[in-house]
Structure formats: structure tokens, C-alpha cells
Amino acid sequence: MSDWRLILDGENPAPYNMAADAFLFALAEQGQSSPVVRLYGWDRPSITIGYHQRLERAVAVGRLDGTPVVRRITGGRALLHDNGELTYAVAGNFSDYPVLGDSLGDSYLRIAEAIVAFYRQLGWPAEIAHRDAPVSLASSRALQKGCFAAVSRYEVLVFGQKAAAGSQRRGRQGLLQHGAVRLSPQRPHPAIDNAFNASDLPATPKMFLQRRELKWRLAESLAAAYGVSLVSGSFSVGERDTLLKRLVDFENLAPADF
């Protein structure tokens, strides 16, 4: 059984989180590391936008009210992150580790299977969407819909509602997929056209587990989906130094006067 790295990170600023995931993607592309599963949180509610989005179309800049906005290296639409989610990243070299998936769909499906298993442990009847749902996209001048506005193939549904969001970047031989696994609804945010607000999702006793225990359960579900063992650790001093040098590439995009 192959050993992969597990990094249980804390609650970090948005630029750090996106710089860390970009660093893991760079390692994967270079084949310098075994695959990595990183689980982390946010030090405050934050918004990430897709790599190709324009800031003014992704969020209502004048309504941010201090909420930081950073750009992902992956695609997709704007996503609000808060402490009601578990955020994951899976990065690795798919040439060296074919189990990661030899296509975008294969990779999404494997991670979706892990998230479904995680939710079912908590008593939620999760399932995988097997086709795209229609979405009413914004006009060329309007604010684009957020990530939870529509369900795409291989995303995870709970009681028929999208509960986990993910986006992926594939290079020549490395991939990064990261995403949000919701545990509770979000408060509506005036700067984003769509957030996870399924207030009718029921709580279960297991939903009140300590956050660290929930991270471990998600990590175990990912390990089972890939058929690997996860070795818990952290970024080395050298890795963290390199990572921190990349923070400038992920500065808060929100204008200072907002």
C-alpha cells in the first residue's frame, strides 16, 4: 500500500491557503513528492474566484465590506469560504500515480466517492450527480452566478442539493483539486450572487464532532477511495519558506477602500 502525505493545516488567511495549494501543484508537476492531501480552514470568511474570472464580474466589489478575495489557480466561479466547511486539496503526479485519474472526470469521480462516504458516515444521504444541471448564467454586464448556483457532473448532492464544491487544474503530469465540503449553511453575503444556504439540511449528532475529528474522517475517506495510507506531517521548513515567497502572487484582490 502506497504512503501519501497528509497535512492537517489550521485556519489560515486566504492568500496563504491559495499559495499553499499552488505550491503543492508545483511539486506535483515536478514529480518531487508523493501525492499530498491537505485539509485546512480559513481565519475569516473569504472569497476565492476562478482563475479566468474578472474581479468585477465575480463579486460585487462595493459590497465586500472587508471580506478578502483571492484568485485560485483552478477554474470555476466565486466561492465563499467560512468555518462551516472543511476545505481539502489533493495534489499529485498522475504519471507516477495513475490512481489519481488519467482524466478530469476520473479525478473528480474518485474524490466525489470519498466525500459521499464521508457524508454518509455523518448520517447524510449523499449521492453523486452524473450529469450537469442547467444554470441561468449572468449576462455580459451582470454579476456572474456563484459556485453553488448549479450542479456539475461528479459533484456531491445531499438531499438533492449541492453540498460540496470543487475545482481542478491539470498540468502535463500533475494535478491539483481543491474544494469545500459544507457542514452547515452560510449566511448570505451581499458581494456574491450565490452561497450555500440550504438551511433545511438537518443536523445529526455526528455533525457536532470536534473539527479535528471531522478532518480525520474526511482524510480516512480519501485514503480509502485511493487505497493508500496517509502519513500525517506538515510542510518542512524549506517548503514553508518557498511557499511564503509565493504569497505576493495571491494578495487580496479587494480594493483597499472597500
C-alpha positions as CSV (number, residue, x, y, z in Angstrom):
1,M,0.0,0.0,0.0
2,S,1.4,3.4,-1.0
3,D,2.0,6.1,1.6
4,W,0.8,9.6,0.8
5,R,1.4,12.8,2.8
6,L,-1.4,14.3,5.0
7,I,-1.1,17.9,6.0
8,L,-3.7,19.0,8.6
9,D,-3.4,22.7,8.4
10,G,-5.0,25.2,10.7
11,E,-7.2,28.2,9.9
12,N,-5.1,30.5,7.6
13,P,-5.5,33.7,5.7
14,A,-6.9,33.3,2.2
15,P,-3.6,34.3,0.4
16,Y,-1.7,31.7,2.3
17,N,-4.3,28.9,1.6
18,M,-4.2,29.6,-2.2
19,A,-0.3,29.9,-2.2
20,A,0.0,26.6,-0.3
21,D,-2.2,24.8,-2.9
22,A,-0.3,26.3,-5.8
23,F,2.9,25.2,-4.2
24,L,1.6,21.6,-3.9
25,F,0.6,21.7,-7.6
26,A,4.1,22.8,-8.5
27,L,5.6,19.9,-6.5
28,A,3.2,17.5,-8.3
29,E,4.2,18.8,-11.8
30,Q,7.8,18.4,-10.9
31,G,7.3,14.9,-9.5
32,Q,9.2,15.8,-6.4
33,S,6.8,14.5,-3.8
34,S,4.3,11.6,-3.2
35,P,0.7,12.8,-3.5
36,V,-0.5,15.1,-0.8
37,V,-3.8,15.5,0.9
38,R,-4.2,18.9,2.7
39,L,-7.1,19.8,4.9
40,Y,-7.4,23.3,6.1
41,G,-9.6,26.2,7.2
42,W,-9.9,30.0,7.0
43,D,-9.1,32.6,9.6
44,R,-12.1,34.7,8.5
45,P,-14.9,34.4,5.8
46,S,-13.1,34.8,2.5
47,I,-14.0,34.5,-1.2
48,T,-12.0,32.7,-3.9
49,I,-12.6,33.3,-7.6
50,G,-11.8,31.2,-10.6
51,Y,-8.5,31.6,-12.5
52,H,-10.3,33.1,-15.5
53,Q,-12.8,35.3,-13.7
54,R,-12.7,39.1,-13.7
55,L,-13.0,40.5,-10.2
56,E,-15.8,43.0,-11.0
57,R,-17.9,40.2,-12.6
58,A,-17.2,37.6,-10.0
59,V,-18.1,39.7,-6.9
60,A,-19.9,43.0,-6.2
61,V,-16.7,44.8,-5.1
62,G,-18.6,47.7,-3.4
63,R,-20.3,45.2,-1.1
64,L,-17.4,43.2,0.1
65,D,-17.3,45.1,3.5
66,G,-13.7,43.9,4.2
67,T,-14.1,40.3,3.0
68,P,-10.8,39.3,1.4
69,V,-10.9,38.0,-2.2
70,V,-8.1,35.9,-3.8
71,R,-7.8,34.1,-7.1
72,R,-7.4,30.3,-7.3
73,I,-5.1,28.6,-9.8
74,T,-8.1,26.5,-10.7
75,G,-11.2,27.4,-12.7
76,G,-14.8,27.7,-11.7
77,R,-16.8,30.6,-10.2
78,A,-16.7,32.6,-7.0
79,L,-17.0,30.7,-3.8
80,L,-17.5,31.9,-0.2
81,H,-15.5,30.1,2.4
82,D,-16.1,30.1,6.2
83,N,-15.8,27.9,9.3
84,G,-18.9,25.9,8.2
85,E,-16.9,23.9,5.8
86,L,-13.9,21.5,5.6
87,T,-11.6,22.6,2.8
88,Y,-9.5,20.0,1.1
89,A,-6.7,19.8,-1.5
90,V,-5.4,16.7,-3.3
91,A,-2.2,17.1,-5.4
92,G,0.0,14.6,-7.1
93,N,1.8,13.5,-10.2
94,F,-0.7,11.4,-12.2
95,S,2.0,9.9,-14.4
96,D,3.7,8.4,-11.4
97,Y,0.4,7.7,-9.5
98,P,-2.2,6.6,-12.1
99,V,-4.8,6.1,-9.3
100,L,-5.2,9.9,-9.2
101,G,-7.0,9.5,-12.5
102,D,-6.0,9.8,-16.1
103,S,-8.7,12.4,-17.0
104,L,-10.5,15.3,-15.4
105,G,-13.7,13.2,-14.9
106,D,-11.8,10.2,-13.4
107,S,-10.2,12.5,-10.8
108,Y,-13.4,14.3,-9.9
109,L,-15.3,11.0,-9.5
110,R,-12.7,9.4,-7.2
111,I,-12.8,12.4,-4.8
112,A,-16.6,12.6,-5.1
113,E,-16.8,9.0,-3.9
114,A,-14.7,9.9,-0.9
115,I,-16.9,12.9,0.0
116,V,-20.0,10.8,-0.3
117,A,-18.6,8.2,2.0
118,F,-17.7,11.0,4.5
119,Y,-21.2,12.4,4.4
120,R,-22.8,9.0,4.9
121,Q,-20.7,8.5,8.0
122,L,-22.4,11.6,9.4
123,G,-25.8,10.3,8.6
124,W,-26.5,12.4,5.4
125,P,-27.8,10.5,2.3
126,A,-25.2,11.9,-0.1
127,E,-25.0,10.9,-3.8
128,I,-23.0,11.8,-6.9
129,A,-24.5,13.9,-9.7
130,H,-24.0,12.1,-13.0
131,R,-25.0,14.9,-15.3
132,D,-24.8,18.7,-15.4
133,A,-27.8,20.7,-14.2
134,P,-28.9,23.7,-16.2
135,V,-27.8,27.1,-14.8
136,S,-29.0,30.6,-15.6
137,L,-25.8,32.4,-16.3
138,A,-25.5,36.1,-15.9
139,S,-25.5,38.5,-18.9
140,S,-22.3,40.0,-20.1
141,R,-22.8,43.1,-17.8
142,A,-24.2,41.4,-14.8
143,L,-22.6,39.6,-11.8
144,Q,-21.8,36.0,-12.5
145,K,-23.6,33.3,-10.5
146,G,-21.5,31.8,-7.7
147,C,-20.2,28.2,-7.5
148,F,-23.3,26.8,-5.7
149,A,-25.7,28.1,-8.4
150,A,-25.6,24.8,-10.4
151,V,-24.6,21.2,-10.1
152,S,-22.0,19.7,-12.4
153,R,-21.3,16.1,-13.1
154,Y,-19.5,14.3,-10.3
155,E,-20.4,16.9,-7.7
156,V,-21.9,15.8,-4.5
157,L,-25.6,16.2,-3.5
158,V,-27.2,15.9,-0.1
159,F,-31.0,15.7,0.0
160,G,-30.8,16.7,-3.7
161,Q,-28.8,19.9,-3.1
162,K,-25.2,20.6,-3.9
163,A,-23.2,20.3,-0.7
164,A,-19.6,20.1,-1.9
165,A,-17.8,22.3,-4.5
166,G,-14.5,21.5,-6.2
167,S,-12.3,22.8,-9.0
168,Q,-9.2,21.2,-10.6
169,R,-6.1,22.1,-12.5
170,R,-4.2,19.6,-14.6
171,G,-0.7,20.2,-16.0
172,R,1.5,18.0,-18.1
173,Q,1.7,15.4,-15.3
174,G,0.5,17.0,-12.1
175,L,-2.9,17.8,-10.8
176,L,-4.5,19.8,-8.0
177,Q,-8.1,19.5,-7.0
178,H,-9.4,21.5,-4.1
179,G,-12.8,22.3,-2.8
180,A,-15.2,23.0,0.0
181,V,-17.2,20.3,1.9
182,R,-20.1,22.0,3.6
183,L,-21.1,21.1,7.1
184,S,-23.6,23.9,7.7
185,P,-25.4,26.7,5.7
186,Q,-23.8,30.1,5.1
187,R,-25.1,33.5,5.9
188,P,-25.9,35.3,2.6
189,H,-23.1,37.6,1.5
190,P,-24.1,40.8,-0.4
191,A,-21.0,40.6,-2.6
192,I,-21.6,37.1,-4.1
193,D,-24.6,36.1,-6.1
194,N,-24.8,32.6,-4.7
195,A,-23.7,30.9,-1.4
196,F,-24.5,27.6,0.2
197,N,-27.8,28.5,2.0
198,A,-29.6,25.2,2.2
199,S,-31.0,25.9,5.7
200,D,-33.2,22.9,5.6
201,L,-30.3,20.4,5.8
202,P,-30.8,18.6,9.1
203,A,-28.1,18.3,11.7
204,T,-27.2,14.9,13.1
205,P,-25.4,14.1,16.4
206,K,-22.2,13.3,14.5
207,M,-22.2,16.8,13.0
208,F,-21.2,18.1,16.4
209,L,-17.9,16.2,16.5
210,Q,-14.8,18.2,17.1
211,R,-13.4,19.8,13.9
212,R,-10.2,17.8,14.1
213,E,-12.2,14.6,14.3
214,L,-14.1,15.6,11.2
215,K,-10.9,16.3,9.3
216,W,-9.6,12.8,10.2
217,R,-12.8,11.2,9.0
218,L,-12.6,13.1,5.7
219,A,-8.9,12.1,5.4
220,E,-9.7,8.5,6.0
221,S,-12.4,8.6,3.4
222,L,-10.0,10.0,0.8
223,A,-7.4,7.3,1.8
224,A,-9.9,4.6,1.3
225,A,-11.0,5.9,-2.1
226,Y,-7.4,5.8,-3.3
227,G,-6.4,2.6,-1.5
228,V,-3.5,4.3,0.3
229,S,-2.2,5.1,3.7
230,L,-1.8,8.7,4.8
231,V,1.2,9.8,6.8
232,S,0.5,12.9,8.9
233,G,3.0,15.7,8.9
234,S,3.4,19.3,7.9
235,F,5.3,21.4,5.5
236,S,9.1,21.3,6.1
237,V,10.9,24.5,6.9
238,G,12.3,24.7,3.4
239,E,8.9,24.1,1.9
240,R,7.3,26.7,4.0
241,D,10.0,29.3,3.1
242,T,9.3,28.6,-0.6
243,L,5.6,28.7,0.0
244,L,5.8,32.1,1.8
245,K,7.7,33.6,-1.1
246,R,4.7,32.9,-3.3
247,L,2.3,34.9,-1.1
248,V,2.8,38.0,-3.2
249,D,1.2,36.2,-6.1
250,F,-2.0,35.7,-4.1
251,E,-2.6,39.1,-2.5
252,N,-6.1,40.2,-1.5
253,L,-7.7,41.4,-4.7
254,A,-10.3,43.6,-2.9
255,P,-9.6,47.3,-3.3
256,A,-8.3,48.8,0.0
257,D,-11.1,51.4,0.2
258,F,-13.7,48.7,0.3
